[in-house]
Amino acid sequence: MKIVIHNDNQKNIAEVLSDDVIVNTVQDALDLMARSDILTPKKIILHKENINQDFFDLRTGLAGEILQKFTNYHVQLAIVGDFSSVKSESLKAFIRESNRGQQIFFVEDIETAKKML
């Protein structure tokens, strides 16, 4: 796993890069937020493919648990990926509602993620 810090409009944003799934559990998300190279920005970009697919099945409760931790610790999160093929109406609604807020975003590309954060 590699962390790239983007300095965009005088704000630091940590982008997590990996070829593997790195967030499988709530503890994985907490460990990620606690890393010293991510702690300062408090703005994180994660790629969809680095998150366990159970996260995107809202029935598992994993998304709610993980995103609640980001909210509790005041860490903004942008999840980058292609969400256009989502079939679940509840997940579509969840993504729309998240994108209306100021904490969690589901976006298509890095540039949009940086703008939202």
DOGUZA-845940 format. One record per atom (N, C-alpha, C): residue number from 1; residue in three letters; x, y, z. Coordinates in Angstrom, 1 decimal. Each point is the difference from the previous one (the first is absolute). Example, Ala and Ser with C-alpha at 12.3 -4.5 7.8 and 13.67 -1.06 7.14 Angstrom:
! DOGUZA-845940
r resi->1, resn->ala, u->13.2, v->-5.7, w->7.8
r resi->1, resn->ala, u->-0.9, v->1.2, w->0.0
r resi->1, resn->ala, u->0.9, v->1.2, w->0.0
r resi->2, resn->ser, u->-0.4, v->1.1, w->-0.7
r resi->2, resn->ser, u->0.9, v->1.1, w->0.0
r resi->2, resn->ser, u->-0.8, v->1.1, w->0.8
This chain:
! DOGUZA-845940
r resi->1, resn->met, u->0.8, v->-1.2, w->0.0
r resi->1, resn->met, u->-0.8, v->1.2, w->0.0
r resi->1, resn->met, u->0.9, v->1.2, w->0.0
r resi->2, resn->lys, u->-0.4, v->1.0, w->-0.8
r resi->2, resn->lys, u->0.7, v->1.3, w->-0.1
r resi->2, resn->lys, u->-1.0, v->1.1, w->0.3
r resi->3, resn->ile, u->0.5, v->1.0, w->0.6
r resi->3, resn->ile, u->-0.8, v->1.2, w->0.3
r resi->3, resn->ile, u->0.6, v->1.2, w->-0.8
r resi->4, resn->val, u->-0.8, v->0.6, w->-0.8
r resi->4, resn->val, u->0.5, v->1.2, w->-0.7
r resi->4, resn->val, u->-0.8, v->1.2, w->0.5
r resi->5, resn->ile, u->0.7, v->1.1, w->0.4
r resi->5, resn->ile, u->-0.6, v->1.2, w->0.5
r resi->5, resn->ile, u->-0.1, v->1.0, w->-1.1
r resi->6, resn->his, u->-1.3, v->0.3, w->-0.3
r resi->6, resn->his, u->-0.2, v->1.1, w->-1.0
r resi->6, resn->his, u->-0.2, v->1.3, w->0.8
r resi->7, resn->asn, u->0.6, v->1.0, w->-0.5
r resi->7, resn->asn, u->-0.2, v->1.4, w->0.6
r resi->7, resn->asn, u->-0.8, v->0.7, w->-1.1
r resi->8, resn->asp, u->-1.3, v->0.1, w->0.3
r resi->8, resn->asp, u->-0.9, v->0.6, w->-0.9
r resi->8, resn->asp, u->-0.7, v->1.2, w->0.6
r resi->9, resn->asn, u->0.2, v->1.2, w->-0.6
r resi->9, resn->asn, u->-0.6, v->1.2, w->0.6
r resi->9, resn->asn, u->0.3, v->0.2, w->1.5
r resi->10, resn->gln, u->1.3, v->-0.3, w->0.3
r resi->10, resn->gln, u->0.5, v->0.2, w->1.4
r resi->10, resn->gln, u->-0.7, v->-1.0, w->1.0
r resi->11, resn->lys, u->-0.4, v->-1.1, w->-0.5
r resi->11, resn->lys, u->-0.5, v->-1.1, w->0.9
r resi->11, resn->lys, u->0.6, v->-1.3, w->-0.4
r resi->12, resn->asn, u->0.5, v->-0.7, w->1.0
r resi->12, resn->asn, u->0.6, v->-1.3, w->-0.2
r resi->12, resn->asn, u->-1.0, v->-1.1, w->0.0
r resi->13, resn->ile, u->0.1, v->-0.8, w->-1.0
r resi->13, resn->ile, u->-0.9, v->-1.2, w->-0.2
r resi->13, resn->ile, u->0.8, v->-1.2, w->-0.2
r resi->14, resn->ala, u->-0.2, v->-1.0, w->0.8
r resi->14, resn->ala, u->0.7, v->-1.3, w->-0.1
r resi->14, resn->ala, u->-0.7, v->-1.0, w->-0.9
r resi->15, resn->glu, u->0.7, v->-0.4, w->-1.0
r resi->15, resn->glu, u->-0.6, v->-1.0, w->-0.9
r resi->15, resn->glu, u->0.7, v->-1.3, w->0.3
r resi->16, resn->val, u->-0.8, v->-1.0, w->0.2
r resi->16, resn->val, u->0.5, v->-1.4, w->0.3
r resi->16, resn->val, u->0.1, v->-0.8, w->-1.3
r resi->17, resn->leu, u->1.2, v->-0.5, w->-0.3
r resi->17, resn->leu, u->0.2, v->-0.8, w->-1.2
r resi->17, resn->leu, u->0.4, v->-1.4, w->0.4
r resi->18, resn->ser, u->-0.7, v->-1.0, w->-0.6
r resi->18, resn->ser, u->0.4, v->-1.4, w->0.3
r resi->18, resn->ser, u->-0.6, v->-0.8, w->-1.1
r resi->19, resn->asp, u->0.6, v->-1.2, w->-0.2
r resi->19, resn->asp, u->-0.5, v->-1.0, w->-0.9
r resi->19, resn->asp, u->-0.9, v->-1.0, w->0.7
r resi->20, resn->asp, u->-0.1, v->0.2, w->1.3
r resi->20, resn->asp, u->-0.8, v->-1.0, w->0.8
r resi->20, resn->asp, u->-1.2, v->0.7, w->0.7
r resi->21, resn->val, u->-0.9, v->-0.8, w->0.5
r resi->21, resn->val, u->-1.0, v->0.5, w->0.8
r resi->21, resn->val, u->0.6, v->0.3, w->1.4
r resi->22, resn->ile, u->-0.1, v->1.2, w->0.4
r resi->22, resn->ile, u->0.6, v->0.4, w->1.3
r resi->22, resn->ile, u->-1.0, v->0.3, w->1.1
r resi->23, resn->val, u->-1.2, v->0.2, w->-0.4
r resi->23, resn->val, u->-1.1, v->0.2, w->1.1
r resi->23, resn->val, u->-1.0, v->-1.1, w->-0.1
r resi->24, resn->asn, u->0.2, v->-1.0, w->0.9
r resi->24, resn->asn, u->-0.9, v->-1.1, w->0.1
r resi->24, resn->asn, u->-0.9, v->0.1, w->1.2
r resi->25, resn->thr, u->0.5, v->0.7, w->1.0
r resi->25, resn->thr, u->-0.8, v->0.1, w->1.3
r resi->25, resn->thr, u->0.0, v->1.4, w->0.5
r resi->26, resn->val, u->-0.8, v->0.2, w->1.0
r resi->26, resn->val, u->0.0, v->1.4, w->0.7
r resi->26, resn->val, u->1.4, v->0.3, w->0.6
r resi->27, resn->gln, u->0.7, v->-1.0, w->0.5
r resi->27, resn->gln, u->1.3, v->0.2, w->0.6
r resi->27, resn->gln, u->1.0, v->0.4, w->-1.1
r resi->28, resn->asp, u->-0.1, v->-0.6, w->-1.2
r resi->28, resn->asp, u->0.9, v->0.5, w->-1.1
r resi->28, resn->asp, u->-0.2, v->1.4, w->-0.3
r resi->29, resn->ala, u->-1.3, v->0.5, w->0.0
r resi->29, resn->ala, u->-0.2, v->1.4, w->-0.2
r resi->29, resn->ala, u->0.6, v->0.9, w->1.1
r resi->30, resn->leu, u->-0.2, v->-0.5, w->1.2
r resi->30, resn->leu, u->0.6, v->0.8, w->1.2
r resi->30, resn->leu, u->1.5, v->0.0, w->-0.1
r resi->31, resn->asp, u->0.6, v->-1.1, w->-0.4
r resi->31, resn->asp, u->1.5, v->-0.1, w->-0.1
r resi->31, resn->asp, u->0.4, v->1.0, w->-1.1
r resi->32, resn->leu, u->-0.7, v->0.1, w->-1.1
r resi->32, resn->leu, u->0.3, v->0.9, w->-1.1
r resi->32, resn->leu, u->0.0, v->1.4, w->0.5
r resi->33, resn->met, u->-1.1, v->0.4, w->0.7
r resi->33, resn->met, u->-0.1, v->1.4, w->0.5
r resi->33, resn->met, u->1.1, v->0.3, w->1.0
r resi->34, resn->ala, u->0.5, v->-1.0, w->0.7
r resi->34, resn->ala, u->1.0, v->0.3, w->1.1
r resi->34, resn->ala, u->1.4, v->0.1, w->-0.6
r resi->35, resn->arg, u->0.2, v->-0.3, w->-1.2
r resi->35, resn->arg, u->1.4, v->0.1, w->-0.6
r resi->35, resn->arg, u->0.4, v->1.4, w->0.1
r resi->36, resn->ser, u->1.3, v->0.2, w->0.4
r resi->36, resn->ser, u->0.5, v->1.4, w->0.2
r resi->36, resn->ser, u->0.1, v->0.7, w->-1.3
r resi->37, resn->asp, u->0.2, v->-0.6, w->-1.1
r resi->37, resn->asp, u->0.0, v->0.7, w->-1.3
r resi->37, resn->asp, u->-1.3, v->0.3, w->-0.6
r resi->38, resn->ile, u->-1.1, v->-0.5, w->0.7
r resi->38, resn->ile, u->-1.4, v->0.4, w->-0.4
r resi->38, resn->ile, u->-0.6, v->0.9, w->1.0
r resi->39, resn->leu, u->0.5, v->-0.1, w->1.3
r resi->39, resn->leu, u->-0.7, v->0.7, w->1.1
r resi->39, resn->leu, u->-0.1, v->1.5, w->-0.2
r resi->40, resn->thr, u->1.0, v->0.6, w->-0.6
r resi->40, resn->thr, u->0.0, v->1.4, w->-0.1
r resi->40, resn->thr, u->-1.0, v->0.5, w->-1.0
r resi->41, resn->pro, u->-0.1, v->-0.5, w->-1.2
r resi->41, resn->pro, u->-0.9, v->0.5, w->-1.0
r resi->41, resn->pro, u->-1.5, v->-0.1, w->0.5
r resi->42, resn->lys, u->-0.4, v->-1.1, w->0.6
r resi->42, resn->lys, u->-1.3, v->-0.3, w->0.4
r resi->42, resn->lys, u->-1.0, v->0.0, w->-1.2
r resi->43, resn->lys, u->0.6, v->-0.2, w->-1.2
r resi->43, resn->lys, u->-0.7, v->-0.1, w->-1.3
r resi->43, resn->lys, u->0.6, v->-1.2, w->-0.7
r resi->44, resn->ile, u->-0.8, v->-1.0, w->-0.3
r resi->44, resn->ile, u->0.6, v->-1.2, w->-0.6
r resi->44, resn->ile, u->-0.8, v->-0.4, w->-1.3
r resi->45, resn->ile, u->0.8, v->-0.4, w->-1.0
r resi->45, resn->ile, u->-0.6, v->-0.5, w->-1.2
r resi->45, resn->ile, u->0.3, v->-1.5, w->0.0
r resi->46, resn->leu, u->-1.0, v->-0.8, w->-0.1
r resi->46, resn->leu, u->0.1, v->-1.5, w->-0.1
r resi->46, resn->leu, u->-0.6, v->-0.4, w->-1.3
r resi->47, resn->his, u->0.6, v->-1.0, w->-0.6
r resi->47, resn->his, u->-0.5, v->-0.5, w->-1.3
r resi->47, resn->his, u->-1.0, v->-1.2, w->0.3
r resi->48, resn->lys, u->-1.0, v->-0.1, w->-0.7
r resi->48, resn->lys, u->-1.1, v->-1.0, w->0.2
r resi->48, resn->lys, u->0.6, v->-1.4, w->0.0
r resi->49, resn->glu, u->1.0, v->-0.3, w->-0.8
r resi->49, resn->glu, u->0.5, v->-1.3, w->0.0
r resi->49, resn->glu, u->0.9, v->-0.4, w->1.2
r resi->50, resn->asn, u->0.3, v->1.0, w->0.8
r resi->50, resn->asn, u->0.7, v->-0.2, w->1.2
r resi->50, resn->asn, u->-0.9, v->-0.3, w->1.3
r resi->51, resn->ile, u->-1.3, v->0.0, w->-0.3
r resi->51, resn->ile, u->-0.9, v->-0.2, w->1.1
r resi->51, resn->ile, u->-0.8, v->-1.4, w->-0.3
r resi->52, resn->asn, u->-0.1, v->-0.7, w->1.1
r resi->52, resn->asn, u->-0.7, v->-1.3, w->-0.1
r resi->52, resn->asn, u->-1.4, v->0.2, w->-0.6
r resi->53, resn->gln, u->-0.3, v->-0.9, w->-1.0
r resi->53, resn->gln, u->-1.3, v->0.2, w->-0.7
r resi->53, resn->gln, u->-1.2, v->-0.1, w->0.9
r resi->54, resn->asp, u->0.1, v->-0.6, w->1.2
r resi->54, resn->asp, u->-1.1, v->-0.1, w->1.0
r resi->54, resn->asp, u->-0.4, v->1.4, w->0.4
r resi->55, resn->phe, u->0.9, v->1.0, w->-0.1
r resi->55, resn->phe, u->-0.3, v->1.4, w->0.4
r resi->55, resn->phe, u->-1.1, v->0.5, w->-0.9
r resi->56, resn->phe, u->-0.1, v->-0.4, w->-1.2
r resi->56, resn->phe, u->-0.9, v->0.5, w->-1.0
r resi->56, resn->phe, u->-1.4, v->-0.8, w->0.1
r resi->57, resn->asp, u->-0.1, v->-1.0, w->0.8
r resi->57, resn->asp, u->-1.2, v->-0.7, w->0.3
r resi->57, resn->asp, u->-0.5, v->0.6, w->1.3
r resi->58, resn->leu, u->-0.9, v->0.9, w->0.0
r resi->58, resn->leu, u->-0.4, v->0.7, w->1.2
r resi->58, resn->leu, u->-0.6, v->-0.9, w->1.0
r resi->59, resn->arg, u->-0.5, v->-1.2, w->-0.4
r resi->59, resn->arg, u->-0.6, v->-0.9, w->1.0
r resi->59, resn->arg, u->1.1, v->-0.5, w->1.0
r resi->60, resn->thr, u->1.2, v->0.0, w->-0.4
r resi->60, resn->thr, u->1.1, v->-0.5, w->0.9
r resi->60, resn->thr, u->0.2, v->1.0, w->1.2
r resi->61, resn->gly, u->-0.3, v->1.2, w->-0.2
r resi->61, resn->gly, u->0.2, v->1.1, w->1.0
r resi->61, resn->gly, u->1.4, v->0.5, w->0.1
r resi->62, resn->leu, u->0.9, v->-0.6, w->-0.9
r resi->62, resn->leu, u->1.4, v->0.4, w->0.0
r resi->62, resn->leu, u->0.2, v->1.5, w->-0.4
r resi->63, resn->ala, u->-0.7, v->0.4, w->-1.0
r resi->63, resn->ala, u->0.1, v->1.4, w->-0.4
r resi->63, resn->ala, u->-0.4, v->1.0, w->1.1
r resi->64, resn->gly, u->-1.1, v->-0.3, w->0.6
r resi->64, resn->gly, u->-0.4, v->0.9, w->1.1
r resi->64, resn->gly, u->0.9, v->0.0, w->1.2
r resi->65, resn->glu, u->0.6, v->-1.1, w->0.3
r resi->65, resn->glu, u->0.9, v->-0.1, w->1.2
r resi->65, resn->glu, u->1.3, v->0.8, w->-0.4
r resi->66, resn->ile, u->0.5, v->-0.2, w->-1.2
r resi->66, resn->ile, u->1.3, v->0.6, w->-0.4
r resi->66, resn->ile, u->-0.2, v->1.5, w->-0.2
r resi->67, resn->leu, u->-1.0, v->0.4, w->-0.6
r resi->67, resn->leu, u->-0.2, v->1.4, w->-0.3
r resi->67, resn->leu, u->-0.4, v->0.8, w->1.3
r resi->68, resn->gln, u->-0.6, v->-0.7, w->0.9
r resi->68, resn->gln, u->-0.2, v->0.6, w->1.3
r resi->68, resn->gln, u->1.3, v->0.4, w->0.7
r resi->69, resn->lys, u->1.0, v->-0.9, w->-0.1
r resi->69, resn->lys, u->1.3, v->0.3, w->0.6
r resi->69, resn->lys, u->0.6, v->1.2, w->-0.7
r resi->70, resn->phe, u->-0.1, v->0.1, w->-1.3
r resi->70, resn->phe, u->0.6, v->1.2, w->-0.7
r resi->70, resn->phe, u->-0.7, v->1.3, w->0.6
r resi->71, resn->thr, u->-1.3, v->-0.1, w->0.1
r resi->71, resn->thr, u->-0.8, v->1.1, w->0.5
r resi->71, resn->thr, u->0.4, v->0.4, w->1.5
r resi->72, resn->asn, u->0.1, v->-1.0, w->0.8
r resi->72, resn->asn, u->0.3, v->0.2, w->1.4
r resi->72, resn->asn, u->1.4, v->0.6, w->0.2
r resi->73, resn->tyr, u->0.9, v->-0.3, w->-0.9
r resi->73, resn->tyr, u->1.4, v->0.5, w->0.1
r resi->73, resn->tyr, u->0.2, v->1.2, w->-0.9
r resi->74, resn->his, u->-1.1, v->0.5, w->-0.6
r resi->74, resn->his, u->0.1, v->1.3, w->-0.8
r resi->74, resn->his, u->1.0, v->-0.2, w->-1.1
r resi->75, resn->val, u->0.0, v->-1.1, w->-0.7
r resi->75, resn->val, u->0.8, v->-0.3, w->-1.1
r resi->75, resn->val, u->-0.8, v->-0.1, w->-1.2
r resi->76, resn->gln, u->0.2, v->0.9, w->-1.0
r resi->76, resn->gln, u->-0.7, v->0.0, w->-1.2
r resi->76, resn->gln, u->0.5, v->-1.1, w->-0.9
r resi->77, resn->leu, u->-0.9, v->-0.7, w->-0.8
r resi->77, resn->leu, u->0.4, v->-1.1, w->-0.8
r resi->77, resn->leu, u->-0.7, v->0.1, w->-1.4
r resi->78, resn->ala, u->0.8, v->-0.2, w->-1.0
r resi->78, resn->ala, u->-0.5, v->-0.1, w->-1.4
r resi->78, resn->ala, u->0.4, v->-1.4, w->-0.5
r resi->79, resn->ile, u->-1.1, v->-0.7, w->-0.4
r resi->79, resn->ile, u->0.3, v->-1.3, w->-0.6
r resi->79, resn->ile, u->-0.2, v->0.1, w->-1.5
r resi->80, resn->val, u->1.1, v->-0.3, w->-0.7
r resi->80, resn->val, u->0.1, v->0.2, w->-1.4
r resi->80, resn->val, u->-0.2, v->-1.3, w->-0.8
r resi->81, resn->gly, u->-1.0, v->0.0, w->-0.9
r resi->81, resn->gly, u->-0.2, v->-1.2, w->-0.8
r resi->81, resn->gly, u->-1.2, v->0.3, w->-0.9
r resi->82, resn->asp, u->-0.3, v->-1.0, w->-0.8
r resi->82, resn->asp, u->-1.2, v->0.0, w->-0.9
r resi->82, resn->asp, u->-1.2, v->-0.5, w->0.7
r resi->83, resn->phe, u->-0.9, v->0.9, w->0.4
r resi->83, resn->phe, u->-1.2, v->-0.4, w->0.7
r resi->83, resn->phe, u->-1.2, v->0.0, w->-1.0
r resi->84, resn->ser, u->0.2, v->0.2, w->-1.3
r resi->84, resn->ser, u->-1.1, v->0.2, w->-0.9
r resi->84, resn->ser, u->-0.8, v->-1.4, w->-0.2
r resi->85, resn->ser, u->0.7, v->-1.1, w->0.3
r resi->85, resn->ser, u->-0.7, v->-1.3, w->-0.3
r resi->85, resn->ser, u->-0.6, v->-0.5, w->1.3
r resi->86, resn->val, u->-0.1, v->0.8, w->1.0
r resi->86, resn->val, u->-0.6, v->-0.5, w->1.3
r resi->86, resn->val, u->-1.5, v->-0.3, w->-0.3
r resi->87, resn->lys, u->-0.4, v->-1.2, w->0.4
r resi->87, resn->lys, u->-1.4, v->-0.5, w->-0.3
r resi->87, resn->lys, u->-0.9, v->0.2, w->1.3
r resi->88, resn->ser, u->0.6, v->-0.1, w->1.1
r resi->88, resn->ser, u->-0.7, v->0.1, w->1.3
r resi->88, resn->ser, u->-0.6, v->1.5, w->0.2
r resi->89, resn->glu, u->-1.3, v->0.0, w->0.1
r resi->89, resn->glu, u->-0.6, v->1.4, w->0.2
r resi->89, resn->glu, u->0.4, v->0.6, w->1.3
r resi->90, resn->ser, u->0.1, v->-0.9, w->1.0
r resi->90, resn->ser, u->0.4, v->0.5, w->1.3
r resi->90, resn->ser, u->1.5, v->0.6, w->0.0
r resi->91, resn->leu, u->0.9, v->-0.7, w->-0.7
r resi->91, resn->leu, u->1.3, v->0.5, w->-0.2
r resi->91, resn->leu, u->0.1, v->1.3, w->-0.8
r resi->92, resn->lys, u->-0.8, v->0.1, w->-1.0
r resi->92, resn->lys, u->-0.1, v->1.2, w->-0.8
r resi->92, resn->lys, u->-0.5, v->1.2, w->0.9
r resi->93, resn->ala, u->-1.0, v->-0.3, w->0.8
r resi->93, resn->ala, u->-0.5, v->1.1, w->0.9
r resi->93, resn->ala, u->1.0, v->0.4, w->1.0
r resi->94, resn->phe, u->0.8, v->-1.0, w->0.5
r resi->94, resn->phe, u->1.0, v->0.2, w->1.0
r resi->94, resn->phe, u->1.1, v->0.9, w->-0.6
r resi->95, resn->ile, u->0.4, v->-0.3, w->-1.2
r resi->95, resn->ile, u->1.0, v->0.8, w->-0.7
r resi->95, resn->ile, u->-0.4, v->1.4, w->-0.2
r resi->96, resn->arg, u->-1.3, v->0.1, w->-0.5
r resi->96, resn->arg, u->-0.5, v->1.4, w->-0.2
r resi->96, resn->arg, u->-0.1, v->0.8, w->1.3
r resi->97, resn->glu, u->-0.4, v->-0.6, w->1.0
r resi->97, resn->glu, u->-0.1, v->0.7, w->1.3
r resi->97, resn->glu, u->1.4, v->0.3, w->0.6
r resi->98, resn->ser, u->0.9, v->-0.9, w->-0.2
r resi->98, resn->ser, u->1.4, v->0.3, w->0.5
r resi->98, resn->ser, u->0.5, v->1.2, w->-0.8
r resi->99, resn->asn, u->-0.2, v->0.0, w->-1.3
r resi->99, resn->asn, u->0.6, v->1.1, w->-0.8
r resi->99, resn->asn, u->-0.6, v->1.4, w->0.3
r resi->100, resn->arg, u->-1.2, v->0.0, w->0.6
r resi->100, resn->arg, u->-0.6, v->1.2, w->0.4
r resi->100, resn->arg, u->0.6, v->0.6, w->1.2
r resi->101, resn->gly, u->0.7, v->-0.8, w->0.8
r resi->101, resn->gly, u->0.6, v->0.5, w->1.3
r resi->101, resn->gly, u->1.4, v->0.6, w->-0.2
r resi->102, resn->gln, u->0.7, v->0.0, w->1.1
r resi->102, resn->gln, u->1.3, v->0.6, w->-0.1
r resi->102, resn->gln, u->1.1, v->-0.9, w->0.6
r resi->103, resn->gln, u->-0.3, v->-1.3, w->0.2
r resi->103, resn->gln, u->0.9, v->-0.9, w->0.6
r resi->103, resn->gln, u->0.5, v->-1.1, w->-0.9
r resi->104, resn->ile, u->-1.0, v->-0.7, w->-0.6
r resi->104, resn->ile, u->0.3, v->-1.2, w->-0.8
r resi->104, resn->ile, u->-0.5, v->0.2, w->-1.4
r resi->105, resn->phe, u->0.9, v->-0.3, w->-1.0
r resi->105, resn->phe, u->-0.4, v->0.2, w->-1.4
r resi->105, resn->phe, u->0.4, v->-1.3, w->-0.8
r resi->106, resn->phe, u->-0.9, v->-0.2, w->-1.0
r resi->106, resn->phe, u->0.3, v->-1.1, w->-1.0
r resi->106, resn->phe, u->0.1, v->0.7, w->-1.3
r resi->107, resn->val, u->1.2, v->-0.1, w->-0.6
r resi->107, resn->val, u->0.3, v->0.8, w->-1.2
r resi->107, resn->val, u->0.7, v->-0.9, w->-1.1
r resi->108, resn->glu, u->0.0, v->0.5, w->-1.2
r resi->108, resn->glu, u->0.5, v->-0.7, w->-1.1
r resi->108, resn->glu, u->1.5, v->0.1, w->-0.2
r resi->109, resn->asp, u->0.6, v->1.1, w->0.4
r resi->109, resn->asp, u->1.4, v->0.2, w->-0.2
r resi->109, resn->asp, u->0.7, v->0.8, w->1.1
r resi->110, resn->ile, u->1.3, v->0.0, w->-0.1
r resi->110, resn->ile, u->0.9, v->0.7, w->1.0
r resi->110, resn->ile, u->-0.3, v->1.5, w->0.0
r resi->111, resn->glu, u->-0.1, v->0.6, w->-1.1
r resi->111, resn->glu, u->-0.2, v->1.5, w->-0.1
r resi->111, resn->glu, u->-1.3, v->0.4, w->0.8
r resi->112, resn->thr, u->-1.1, v->-0.8, w->-0.3
r resi->112, resn->thr, u->-1.2, v->0.3, w->0.7
r resi->112, resn->thr, u->0.1, v->-0.2, w->1.5
r resi->113, resn->ala, u->0.7, v->-1.1, w->0.4
r resi->113, resn->ala, u->0.3, v->-0.3, w->1.4
r resi->113, resn->ala, u->0.7, v->1.2, w->0.7
r resi->114, resn->lys, u->1.0, v->0.5, w->-0.7
r resi->114, resn->lys, u->0.7, v->1.2, w->0.6
r resi->114, resn->lys, u->-0.9, v->1.2, w->0.1
r resi->115, resn->lys, u->-0.8, v->0.2, w->-0.9
r resi->115, resn->lys, u->-1.0, v->1.2, w->0.0
r resi->115, resn->lys, u->-1.0, v->-0.2, w->1.2
r resi->116, resn->met, u->-0.5, v->-1.2, w->0.1
r resi->116, resn->met, u->-1.0, v->-0.2, w->1.1
r resi->116, resn->met, u->0.6, v->0.1, w->1.4
r resi->117, resn->leu, u->1.3, v->-0.4, w->0.1
r resi->117, resn->leu, u->0.6, v->0.0, w->1.3
r resi->117, resn->leu, u->0.6, v->1.4, w->0.3
